[in-house]
Every structure is written in C-alpha cells, then in structure tokens.
Amino acid sequence: MFLAFKTSLETRQKETMTIDQFVSWLIISEWDDRRNRAIERAIKQANFRHKASIEELNFSVERGLDKNQVQRLADLSFIKEHKDVFITGSTGTGKTYLATALGYEACQKGFKVLYSNTSKLMGLLKSSKAKGTILTELRKIERMDLLILDDFGLQPFDATARMNLLDVIEDRYGKKSTIITSQIPVKEWYDVIGEKTVADAVLDRIVHQSLRVELYGESLRKQKINDLYK
C-alpha cells in the first residue's frame, strides 16, 4: 500500500481520483500484491522441476491430448471433489508437463500443491522413518490439496516403500487429490506395487474414482531433437 501511495505521488495519479477512489485503489493494490506474493510462495513450496502452463500446451501433435478434457481438468473441480488424476503414456509424451501445468494452475487458485518424483518421495519417507520424523512428513503431505507423484512405478517398491505409499494414499483418500504420472498402464500397477494385500488396499482407494488421461505417440523431446537437425 505504501509503495502504491509513493507511486501515486511520483505519477500525480492521486490528482485524477476522488478520495474514495484513491483509498479503494490503495486497498486493491495491497490485495493484488499479497495475492501475487502468496502465489509465488505456493509455487516455490510446490517444488516443481520446471515451469509449465495450460496456455502453452501443444495440441497440434497427435498424442491423445483432448483439449476439452484438459480444459475441464484446468477448472480444478477435481480438486474440490477430491478426485485423483492418472496421466499415463510412454516417455516424452508430455505427462510431467501436463501434471505440472495443472499444479501451477492450482497454485494460482490458492491451493496447496506438492510435486515429487515418486521414488524420491518414498526415499525421503524411508529416511524420515529411520530418523523418527515420518509422522511429520506424512502430515505435511496430507495437508496438500494436490499431490503430484511423477514417474510412478519407474523403480520397484520394496516393503517399506509399499507401506509408505499406502500411508500417503490412506491419509488423502476422499479428502485430497493426487495426480499420478506413469509410463506403465494402470492395469499393470498391481504388479508394480507388489504384495497382494498392500496393492489391493492402494488401488482400491485410487482407481475407481479417478480421471484418466492416456497419451501416446512419439517422444516430443526426440521430435524436437530431430527438428534441430533437419
């Protein structure tokens, strides 16, 4: 508010407004500044690997990316309804970018978001369990409105990782939303998780109410490299 007032003195903007208009403008300036700083903090705390936006998604390449479906996801009603989203497809088809773009959109709308590579998160939880701080980490994850688990199943789950995954899913079930990206089709996740009882418990909580995006086609990264050498 002070900076807005200082700017008004330098630009003589105050002279063009009534007192009520000027006070309103100062309050709006303060509100906008707080909102922008809150968004910046949310994006920083989300720990995204890179920046992404819904507006910059490429729909011209044939890979099964439906614009209507993406727009429906971008309105973030799935977060309000506590539904999960699965994004599957081969490497380089844009799974991480789409998930991150939805994460950025959520940050801008005031939701708390956490992005993590699945194996790294399981490793962090395993380390936290050894230190006796796992409950703190699980509570932190549980508070997130949106959790993005990237590259799910890229590395096999050991017994500890399976139980940690179950704890994460159980804490969020019916209360929060999770986006999972994976190169492995959903029908093969049972084998990826391993151990029948735990796999049943995890998949029973996330599969039935999930929204799914299945991407296909050639790797976009490979395509970009080929274009450079044309």
Phi and psi restraints in degrees (value plus and minus 20) as a CYANA .aco file:
   2 PHE   PHI     -82.8   -42.8
   2 PHE   PSI     -63.3   -23.3
   3 LEU   PHI     -84.0   -44.0
   3 LEU   PSI     -57.9   -17.9
   4 ALA   PHI     -84.6   -44.6
   4 ALA   PSI     -60.6   -20.6
   5 PHE   PHI     -84.1   -44.1
   5 PHE   PSI     -63.1   -23.1
   6 LYS   PHI     -82.1   -42.1
   6 LYS   PSI     -61.6   -21.6
   7 THR   PHI     -83.1   -43.1
   7 THR   PSI     -58.8   -18.8
   8 SER   PHI     -84.1   -44.1
   8 SER   PSI     -53.4   -13.4
   9 LEU   PHI     -88.7   -48.7
   9 LEU   PSI     -59.1   -19.1
  10 GLU   PHI     -92.0   -52.0
  10 GLU   PSI     -53.5   -13.5
  11 THR   PHI    -119.9   -79.9
  11 THR   PSI     -22.2    17.8
  12 ARG   PHI      39.8    79.8
  12 ARG   PSI       7.5    47.5
  13 GLN   PHI     -85.6   -45.6
  13 GLN   PSI     -52.2   -12.2
  14 LYS   PHI     -77.5   -37.5
  14 LYS   PSI     -51.1   -11.1
  15 GLU   PHI     -88.0   -48.0
  15 GLU   PSI     -38.8     1.2
  16 THR   PHI    -113.7   -73.7
  16 THR   PSI     -19.8    20.2
  17 MET   PHI    -140.9  -100.9
  17 MET   PSI     136.1   176.1
  18 THR   PHI     -97.5   -57.5
  18 THR   PSI     149.3   189.3
  19 ILE   PHI     -81.5   -41.5
  19 ILE   PSI     -63.1   -23.1
  20 ASP   PHI     -83.0   -43.0
  20 ASP   PSI     -61.7   -21.7
  21 GLN   PHI     -84.0   -44.0
  21 GLN   PSI     -60.1   -20.1
  22 PHE   PHI     -87.0   -47.0
  22 PHE   PSI     -64.3   -24.3
  23 VAL   PHI     -83.4   -43.4
  23 VAL   PSI     -61.9   -21.9
  24 SER   PHI     -81.0   -41.0
  24 SER   PSI     -62.1   -22.1
  25 TRP   PHI     -84.3   -44.3
  25 TRP   PSI     -59.2   -19.2
  26 LEU   PHI     -83.2   -43.2
  26 LEU   PSI     -62.8   -22.8
  27 ILE   PHI     -86.1   -46.1
  27 ILE   PSI     -62.6   -22.6
  28 ILE   PHI     -83.2   -43.2
  28 ILE   PSI     -60.1   -20.1
  29 SER   PHI     -81.5   -41.5
  29 SER   PSI     -62.9   -22.9
  30 GLU   PHI     -84.4   -44.4
  30 GLU   PSI     -64.3   -24.3
  31 TRP   PHI     -80.4   -40.4
  31 TRP   PSI     -66.5   -26.5
  32 ASP   PHI     -82.6   -42.6
  32 ASP   PSI     -60.2   -20.2
  33 ASP   PHI     -84.9   -44.9
  33 ASP   PSI     -63.9   -23.9
  34 ARG   PHI     -83.8   -43.8
  34 ARG   PSI     -61.6   -21.6
  35 ARG   PHI     -84.0   -44.0
  35 ARG   PSI     -64.1   -24.1
  36 ASN   PHI     -83.5   -43.5
  36 ASN   PSI     -60.1   -20.1
  37 ARG   PHI     -88.0   -48.0
  37 ARG   PSI     -56.2   -16.2
  38 ALA   PHI     -84.5   -44.5
  38 ALA   PSI     -60.7   -20.7
  39 ILE   PHI     -83.9   -43.9
  39 ILE   PSI     -63.7   -23.7
  40 GLU   PHI     -79.9   -39.9
  40 GLU   PSI     -62.8   -22.8
  41 ARG   PHI     -85.0   -45.0
  41 ARG   PSI     -62.3   -22.3
  42 ALA   PHI     -82.7   -42.7
  42 ALA   PSI     -61.6   -21.6
  43 ILE   PHI     -86.5   -46.5
  43 ILE   PSI     -60.7   -20.7
  44 LYS   PHI     -84.6   -44.6
  44 LYS   PSI     -64.4   -24.4
  45 GLN   PHI     -89.9   -49.9
  45 GLN   PSI     -44.5    -4.5
  46 ALA   PHI     -87.9   -47.9
  46 ALA   PSI     -45.0    -5.0
  47 ASN   PHI      44.6    84.6
  47 ASN   PSI      21.3    61.3
  48 PHE   PHI     -83.4   -43.4
  48 PHE   PSI     129.8   169.8
  49 ARG   PHI     -94.2   -54.2
  49 ARG   PSI     -55.2   -15.2
  50 HIS   PHI    -174.5  -134.5
  50 HIS   PSI     149.3   189.3
  51 LYS   PHI    -103.7   -63.7
  51 LYS   PSI     125.8   165.8
  52 ALA   PHI    -174.0  -134.0
  52 ALA   PSI     133.9   173.9
  53 SER   PHI    -165.1  -125.1
  53 SER   PSI     129.4   169.4
  54 ILE   PHI     -80.7   -40.7
  54 ILE   PSI     -59.1   -19.1
  55 GLU   PHI     -82.6   -42.6
  55 GLU   PSI     -46.4    -6.4
  56 GLU   PHI    -117.4   -77.4
  56 GLU   PSI     -13.3    26.7
  57 LEU   PHI     -84.8   -44.8
  57 LEU   PSI     119.2   159.2
  58 ASN   PHI    -117.2   -77.2
  58 ASN   PSI      91.1   131.1
  59 PHE   PHI    -118.6   -78.6
  59 PHE   PSI     -20.2    19.8
  60 SER   PHI     -98.3   -58.3
  60 SER   PSI     -43.5    -3.5
  61 VAL   PHI    -107.9   -67.9
  61 VAL   PSI     112.1   152.1
  62 GLU   PHI     -93.7   -53.7
  62 GLU   PSI      84.7   124.7
  63 ARG   PHI    -167.6  -127.6
  63 ARG   PSI      -3.9    36.1
  64 GLY   PHI      61.7   101.7
  64 GLY   PSI      -4.6    35.4
  65 LEU   PHI    -109.3   -69.3
  65 LEU   PSI      85.9   125.9
  66 ASP   PHI    -107.7   -67.7
  66 ASP   PSI     102.5   142.5
  67 LYS   PHI     -83.3   -43.3
  67 LYS   PSI     -60.6   -20.6
  68 ASN   PHI     -82.5   -42.5
  68 ASN   PSI     -62.1   -22.1
  69 GLN   PHI     -84.4   -44.4
  69 GLN   PSI     -62.5   -22.5
  70 VAL   PHI     -83.3   -43.3
  70 VAL   PSI     -61.2   -21.2
  71 GLN   PHI     -84.8   -44.8
  71 GLN   PSI     -56.1   -16.1
  72 ARG   PHI     -87.2   -47.2
  72 ARG   PSI     -59.4   -19.4
  73 LEU   PHI     -86.9   -46.9
  73 LEU   PSI     -56.6   -16.6
  74 ALA   PHI     -88.7   -48.7
  74 ALA   PSI     -37.5     2.5
  75 ASP   PHI     -98.7   -58.7
  75 ASP   PSI     -25.3    14.7
  76 LEU   PHI      44.1    84.1
  76 LEU   PSI      -0.2    39.8
  77 SER   PHI     -85.0   -45.0
  77 SER   PSI     -45.3    -5.3
  78 PHE   PHI     -84.3   -44.3
  78 PHE   PSI     -50.1   -10.1
  79 ILE   PHI     -91.5   -51.5
  79 ILE   PSI     -63.7   -23.7
  80 LYS   PHI     -84.3   -44.3
  80 LYS   PSI     -50.0   -10.0
  81 GLU   PHI    -113.6   -73.6
  81 GLU   PSI     -17.3    22.7
  82 HIS   PHI      38.9    78.9
  82 HIS   PSI      20.8    60.8
  83 LYS   PHI    -119.7   -79.7
  83 LYS   PSI     136.4   176.4
  84 ASP   PHI    -121.2   -81.2
  84 ASP   PSI     138.3   178.3
  85 VAL   PHI    -147.5  -107.5
  85 VAL   PSI     109.7   149.7
  86 PHE   PHI    -128.7   -88.7
  86 PHE   PSI     107.9   147.9
  87 ILE   PHI    -139.6   -99.6
  87 ILE   PSI      90.3   130.3
  88 THR   PHI    -139.3   -99.3
  88 THR   PSI     139.7   179.7
  89 GLY   PHI     135.3   175.3
  89 GLY   PSI     145.5   185.5
  90 SER   PHI     -89.5   -49.5
  90 SER   PSI     149.5   189.5
  91 THR   PHI     -81.4   -41.4
  91 THR   PSI     119.4   159.4
  92 GLY   PHI      64.0   104.0
  92 GLY   PSI     -14.6    25.4
  93 THR   PHI    -107.6   -67.6
  93 THR   PSI     -21.9    18.1
  94 GLY   PHI      81.8   121.8
  94 GLY   PSI       0.4    40.4
  95 LYS   PHI     -82.8   -42.8
  95 LYS   PSI     -70.5   -30.5
  96 THR   PHI     -84.2   -44.2
  96 THR   PSI     -59.3   -19.3
  97 TYR   PHI     -83.7   -43.7
  97 TYR   PSI     -64.6   -24.6
  98 LEU   PHI     -83.2   -43.2
  98 LEU   PSI     -65.8   -25.8
  99 ALA   PHI     -81.4   -41.4
  99 ALA   PSI     -62.1   -22.1
 100 THR   PHI     -87.2   -47.2
 100 THR   PSI     -59.3   -19.3
 101 ALA   PHI     -81.5   -41.5
 101 ALA   PSI     -60.4   -20.4
 102 LEU   PHI     -87.1   -47.1
 102 LEU   PSI     -55.2   -15.2
 103 GLY   PHI     -84.9   -44.9
 103 GLY   PSI     -63.1   -23.1
 104 TYR   PHI     -82.2   -42.2
 104 TYR   PSI     -61.6   -21.6
 105 GLU   PHI     -81.1   -41.1
 105 GLU   PSI     -61.1   -21.1
 106 ALA   PHI     -85.3   -45.3
 106 ALA   PSI     -60.6   -20.6
 107 CYS   PHI     -80.5   -40.5
 107 CYS   PSI     -61.4   -21.4
 108 GLN   PHI     -88.9   -48.9
 108 GLN   PSI     -42.2    -2.2
 109 LYS   PHI    -115.5   -75.5
 109 LYS   PSI     -12.4    27.6
 110 GLY   PHI      72.4   112.4
 110 GLY   PSI     -11.9    28.1
 111 PHE   PHI    -105.2   -65.2
 111 PHE   PSI     130.4   170.4
 112 LYS   PHI    -107.6   -67.6
 112 LYS   PSI     107.9   147.9
 113 VAL   PHI    -148.7  -108.7
 113 VAL   PSI     123.7   163.7
 114 LEU   PHI    -153.2  -113.2
 114 LEU   PSI     106.0   146.0
 115 TYR   PHI    -125.5   -85.5
 115 TYR   PSI     118.6   158.6
 116 SER   PHI    -177.0  -137.0
 116 SER   PSI     123.6   163.6
 117 ASN   PHI     -85.3   -45.3
 117 ASN   PSI     114.0   154.0
 118 THR   PHI     -78.7   -38.7
 118 THR   PSI     -68.1   -28.1
 119 SER   PHI     -85.6   -45.6
 119 SER   PSI     -54.8   -14.8
 120 LYS   PHI     -87.9   -47.9
 120 LYS   PSI     -59.1   -19.1
 121 LEU   PHI     -85.8   -45.8
 121 LEU   PSI     -61.9   -21.9
 122 MET   PHI     -83.4   -43.4
 122 MET   PSI     -56.8   -16.8
 123 GLY   PHI     -85.3   -45.3
 123 GLY   PSI     -60.7   -20.7
 124 LEU   PHI     -82.9   -42.9
 124 LEU   PSI     -63.8   -23.8
 125 LEU   PHI     -86.7   -46.7
 125 LEU   PSI     -56.5   -16.5
 126 LYS   PHI     -83.7   -43.7
 126 LYS   PSI     -63.7   -23.7
 127 SER   PHI     -84.6   -44.6
 127 SER   PSI     -60.5   -20.5
 128 SER   PHI     -85.2   -45.2
 128 SER   PSI     -54.5   -14.5
 129 LYS   PHI     -84.8   -44.8
 129 LYS   PSI     -59.6   -19.6
 130 ALA   PHI     -86.6   -46.6
 130 ALA   PSI     -51.9   -11.9
 131 LYS   PHI    -105.9   -65.9
 131 LYS   PSI     -32.1     7.9
 132 GLY   PHI      63.3   103.3
 132 GLY   PSI      -1.6    38.4
 133 THR   PHI    -133.9   -93.9
 133 THR   PSI      -4.2    35.8
 134 ILE   PHI     -85.2   -45.2
 134 ILE   PSI     -54.3   -14.3
 135 LEU   PHI     -83.4   -43.4
 135 LEU   PSI     -56.1   -16.1
 136 THR   PHI     -83.9   -43.9
 136 THR   PSI     -63.4   -23.4
 137 GLU   PHI     -87.0   -47.0
 137 GLU   PSI     -60.9   -20.9
 138 LEU   PHI     -85.4   -45.4
 138 LEU   PSI     -58.2   -18.2
 139 ARG   PHI     -85.2   -45.2
 139 ARG   PSI     -57.9   -17.9
 140 LYS   PHI     -81.8   -41.8
 140 LYS   PSI     -64.8   -24.8
 141 ILE   PHI     -86.2   -46.2
 141 ILE   PSI     -60.0   -20.0
 142 GLU   PHI     -83.2   -43.2
 142 GLU   PSI     -51.3   -11.3
 143 ARG   PHI     -93.4   -53.4
 143 ARG   PSI     -37.8     2.2
 144 MET   PHI     -90.3   -50.3
 144 MET   PSI     109.8   149.8
 145 ASP   PHI     -86.1   -46.1
 145 ASP   PSI     -53.0   -13.0
 146 LEU   PHI    -157.6  -117.6
 146 LEU   PSI     103.0   143.0
 147 LEU   PHI    -129.4   -89.4
 147 LEU   PSI     108.7   148.7
 148 ILE   PHI    -128.3   -88.3
 148 ILE   PSI      93.5   133.5
 149 LEU   PHI    -121.7   -81.7
 149 LEU   PSI      86.4   126.4
 150 ASP   PHI    -113.6   -73.6
 150 ASP   PSI     130.3   170.3
 151 ASP   PHI      34.7    74.7
 151 ASP   PSI      26.3    66.3
 152 PHE   PHI     -83.7   -43.7
 152 PHE   PSI     110.8   150.8
 153 GLY   PHI      60.7   100.7
 153 GLY   PSI     -14.8    25.2
 154 LEU   PHI     -86.8   -46.8
 154 LEU   PSI     -52.5   -12.5
 155 GLN   PHI    -138.8   -98.8
 155 GLN   PSI     122.9   162.9
 156 PRO   PHI     -84.5   -44.5
 156 PRO   PSI     129.8   169.8
 157 PHE   PHI    -107.8   -67.8
 157 PHE   PSI     107.9   147.9
 158 ASP   PHI    -107.4   -67.4
 158 ASP   PSI    -198.5  -158.5
 159 ALA   PHI     -79.3   -39.3
 159 ALA   PSI     -62.2   -22.2
 160 THR   PHI     -87.0   -47.0
 160 THR   PSI     -64.1   -24.1
 161 ALA   PHI     -82.9   -42.9
 161 ALA   PSI     -58.9   -18.9
 162 ARG   PHI     -80.8   -40.8
 162 ARG   PSI     -65.7   -25.7
 163 MET   PHI     -88.5   -48.5
 163 MET   PSI     -56.3   -16.3
 164 ASN   PHI     -86.7   -46.7
 164 ASN   PSI     -60.1   -20.1
 165 LEU   PHI     -81.6   -41.6
 165 LEU   PSI     -63.3   -23.3
 166 LEU   PHI     -81.6   -41.6
 166 LEU   PSI     -60.7   -20.7
 167 ASP   PHI     -81.8   -41.8
 167 ASP   PSI     -63.9   -23.9
 168 VAL   PHI     -82.4   -42.4
 168 VAL   PSI     -68.3   -28.3
 169 ILE   PHI     -85.9   -45.9
 169 ILE   PSI     -62.4   -22.4
 170 GLU   PHI     -81.7   -41.7
 170 GLU   PSI     -62.6   -22.6
 171 ASP   PHI     -83.8   -43.8
 171 ASP   PSI     -51.0   -11.0
 172 ARG   PHI    -117.4   -77.4
 172 ARG   PSI     -32.4     7.6
 173 TYR   PHI     -78.8   -38.8
 173 TYR   PSI     101.1   141.1
 174 GLY   PHI      55.4    95.4
 174 GLY   PSI     -20.4    19.6
 175 LYS   PHI    -141.4  -101.4
 175 LYS   PSI     -51.6   -11.6
 176 LYS   PHI    -157.4  -117.4
 176 LYS   PSI     151.5   191.5
 177 SER   PHI    -132.0   -92.0
 177 SER   PSI     129.1   169.1
 178 THR   PHI    -153.4  -113.4
 178 THR   PSI     113.5   153.5
 179 ILE   PHI    -123.7   -83.7
 179 ILE   PSI     107.7   147.7
 180 ILE   PHI    -138.4   -98.4
 180 ILE   PSI     106.5   146.5
 181 THR   PHI    -129.7   -89.7
 181 THR   PSI     122.8   162.8
 182 SER   PHI    -178.0  -138.0
 182 SER   PSI     126.2   166.2
 183 GLN   PHI    -100.5   -60.5
 183 GLN   PSI     -32.8     7.2
 184 ILE   PHI    -117.8   -77.8
 184 ILE   PSI     110.1   150.1
 185 PRO   PHI     -76.9   -36.9
 185 PRO   PSI     128.4   168.4
 186 VAL   PHI     -76.2   -36.2
 186 VAL   PSI     -57.1   -17.1
 187 LYS   PHI     -84.0   -44.0
 187 LYS   PSI     -36.6     3.4
 188 GLU   PHI    -120.6   -80.6
 188 GLU   PSI     -18.5    21.5
 189 TRP   PHI     -86.4   -46.4
 189 TRP   PSI     -49.2    -9.2
 190 TYR   PHI     -76.4   -36.4
 190 TYR   PSI     -67.8   -27.8
 191 ASP   PHI     -90.1   -50.1
 191 ASP   PSI     -53.1   -13.1
 192 VAL   PHI     -84.9   -44.9
 192 VAL   PSI     -64.2   -24.2
 193 ILE   PHI     -88.4   -48.4
 193 ILE   PSI     -60.8   -20.8
 194 GLY   PHI      56.6    96.6
 194 GLY   PSI     147.5   187.5
 195 GLU   PHI      37.6    77.6
 195 GLU   PSI      83.5   123.5
 196 LYS   PHI     -70.5   -30.5
 196 LYS   PSI     -68.4   -28.4
 197 THR   PHI     -83.3   -43.3
 197 THR   PSI     -65.6   -25.6
 198 VAL   PHI     -89.2   -49.2
 198 VAL   PSI     -63.2   -23.2
 199 ALA   PHI     -79.9   -39.9
 199 ALA   PSI     -62.8   -22.8
 200 ASP   PHI     -80.0   -40.0
 200 ASP   PSI     -65.3   -25.3
 201 ALA   PHI     -85.2   -45.2
 201 ALA   PSI     -62.6   -22.6
 202 VAL   PHI     -87.1   -47.1
 202 VAL   PSI     -73.2   -33.2
 203 LEU   PHI     -89.0   -49.0
 203 LEU   PSI     -51.3   -11.3
 204 ASP   PHI     -82.0   -42.0
 204 ASP   PSI     -49.6    -9.6
 205 ARG   PHI    -107.2   -67.2
 205 ARG   PSI     -41.0    -1.0
 206 ILE   PHI    -136.9   -96.9
 206 ILE   PSI     -41.9    -1.9
 207 VAL   PHI    -100.7   -60.7
 207 VAL   PSI     -65.2   -25.2
 208 HIS   PHI     -87.7   -47.7
 208 HIS   PSI     -54.9   -14.9
 209 GLN   PHI    -121.6   -81.6
 209 GLN   PSI      -4.6    35.4
 210 SER   PHI    -105.6   -65.6
 210 SER   PSI     134.6   174.6
 211 LEU   PHI    -121.8   -81.8
 211 LEU   PSI     121.7   161.7
 212 ARG   PHI    -146.6  -106.6
 212 ARG   PSI     118.9   158.9
 213 VAL   PHI    -146.0  -106.0
 213 VAL   PSI      99.0   139.0
 214 GLU   PHI    -133.1   -93.1
 214 GLU   PSI      96.2   136.2
 215 LEU   PHI    -120.6   -80.6
 215 LEU   PSI     131.0   171.0
 216 TYR   PHI    -166.2  -126.2
 216 TYR   PSI    -197.9  -157.9
 217 GLY   PHI      81.3   121.3
 217 GLY   PSI    -199.2  -159.2
 218 GLU   PHI     -92.5   -52.5
 218 GLU   PSI     132.6   172.6
 219 SER   PHI     -78.8   -38.8
 219 SER   PSI     109.0   149.0
 220 LEU   PHI     -87.1   -47.1
 220 LEU   PSI     -53.9   -13.9
 221 ARG   PHI     -84.6   -44.6
 221 ARG   PSI     -63.9   -23.9
 222 LYS   PHI     -83.5   -43.5
 222 LYS   PSI     -58.5   -18.5
 223 GLN   PHI     -84.0   -44.0
 223 GLN   PSI     -61.3   -21.3
 224 LYS   PHI     -82.7   -42.7
 224 LYS   PSI     -61.5   -21.5
 225 ILE   PHI     -84.2   -44.2
 225 ILE   PSI     -63.6   -23.6
 226 ASN   PHI     -81.5   -41.5
 226 ASN   PSI     -58.9   -18.9
 227 ASP   PHI     -83.8   -43.8
 227 ASP   PSI     -53.1   -13.1
 228 LEU   PHI     -85.9   -45.9
 228 LEU   PSI     -50.5   -10.5
 229 TYR   PHI    -117.8   -77.8
 229 TYR   PSI     -14.0    26.0
